[in-house]
């Protein structure tokens, strides 16, 4: 996987995580058979509480996923080159975002507004 492809994968992964509130592993391990582009939904079959979760997709995310689908390389939405086949947490990119934005955060912090 080229750096450009990996950068695009990480970019899209962070956007999906930000806009859905998915946990980092839920997003990284998302499979194409759990995405329904026609009904604009995605389903996490097993969540932390062992219940499936179906999330409606905004037009922005549906477009992002349709673009990704055209270039899919395996069963994972965010394919990686490691032994698992999916993207592993992109620490280097997140560190760079922190450096440029001068904000310290984790992917888990992106879930905060969704908690009640």
N, C-alpha and C positions, 0 to 999 in steps of 0.2 A: 504494500500500500504506500503510495507516495505521500510526501509531506502535505501536498495540496489536498489530496483526498482525505487524509487524516484530519487536517485542519477543518475541512468542511464537515466531517463527521462530528468532531468535538463541538464545533459551533452549533450545529443542529441539535446535538444532544443537550447542550446547556440551555438552548431556547426551549426545547420540549420540557425539560425539568423545571425551568422557570415558569412557564405558562400553564403547566398542569399540576405542579406540586408533588410530582412523583418522587419517591425516594430514589437515591442515585442508582441502586441496584435494579429497581423496578424499571427505570428508564434504560439502563445499559443492557438489560436482559430482555427487553421488549422484542418479541418475535413478530414477523410479518403476518402470521396467521392470527395474531391478536389485534390486528389493525383492520378496520373495515372502512375503506376509503369511500365506499358508496354511501354508507349511513353516517360517515364522519364521526366515528367513535373508535376508541381504543379500549381494550380490556386487559387489566392486570389479573391473571387467573388466580394467583395466590399472593395476597398482601400480608403485611405483618400480622394482622389479626386472622389470617387464614380464610378470608372472605374475598371473592372476586370483586373487582371494582371496574365499572365501565364509565368512561369519561367522554363527554361530547368534545369534539374538536372544533376549535374556531376555524374560520376560513383560512387564516394565516397558517395554522398548524396543519390543516388538511393539505394546503398547497405545498408546504415544506415536505410532508410525508409523501405526497405524490411525486415530487421531484426526486426524493431519495429512492423511491420504489423503482424508478426507471433505471437506476444504476446499482441495484442490489447485488450483493456478491454472495450472500448466504442467507440463512433463515432469520438472522438478527437485523433489526432496523439500524442499529449502530454497530456494524461489523467491525471486528478488530482482528489483528494478526496473531494474537496469542493463542494458546492451546484451547481456550474456552470458545473462541470465535466471536466474542463480543467485546466492545470497548471497555477497557478498564479505566477507572477514574483518572481523568487527565490532569494530574497534579501540576505538571509543568505549565499548561495553558492557564489553569486557575491561578497559579502564582503570578503569571504575567498580567492577567486581568487585575489582580490585586495591586501589582506594582504600578500599572498605568492609571488605575482609578483611585489609588491611595485609600482603598477600602479593604478591610479585612473581612473575609466571609468564607463559608464553606457551602457546598451544595445543599446541605441540610438547612442552612440558614434561609435558603430560598423558599422553604416550606412555611416559615413563620406566619406570614399573613393569612394562610389558610387555616390555621389553628383557631379554635374557638374555645 
